[in-house]
Amino acid sequence: MRILVVEDEPRLLRNLAKALREEGYAVDTAEAGDDGLFKAETYDYDAVVLDVMLPGLDGWQVLDRLRKRKRTPVLMLTARDAPKDRVRGLDTGADDYLVKPFDLEELLARLRALIRRSAGQVQPSLKVGDVLIDTRARSVTRAGEPIVLTAREYAILEYLALHRGKVVSRTELYEHLFDESDDTLSNLLDVHVFGIRKKLGRDLVTTRRGQGYCIE
Ligand code: CA
């Protein structure tokens, strides 16, 4: 899953990006509204964390312009003493909001819920045959036995399972799992899919030649 964080406070931005990467997300960042809007329009993020008070375009303007073109889930960060902001955020098309200062665990939980909802999934765990994926713990069991996946393997499996039944192109996987700072050496999709099959069974992920991957 790939997240865009738009926040102009350098320390908060750094901490958020670090925490999200530790959770296994690919993370892009922007420190101004116009840069954030450009990235949000250019890439298909799984979610955007958008601060309201930003230089250049503010968060409202970014959201308003983005909504004319895209349905990317947006979580707004609003100021504590501005209750009107929350109403405005939801009216403008934000999917959720958090009041600063916020609890990091809450932000992570809300992001997970946003991403699941936008993929049409309500439950935090995904079941594919005897494979159970717990998106809260980011853990996987097969027939009740814990299976250890690498961060990349997990990310690919989760994305395919969230979009079960759909053929996901390699381009889409690249775009959702790797961020702007990734080097190309970590982008070996086939190697990761090989790892998933080795651990969870050959038939779990189907390769559609020339189209992409699919979990039936
Ligand atoms: Ca700000």
Residues whose N, C-alpha, C, O or C-beta is under 5 A from the ligand:
A	BS01	CA	D8 E9 D51 M53 L54
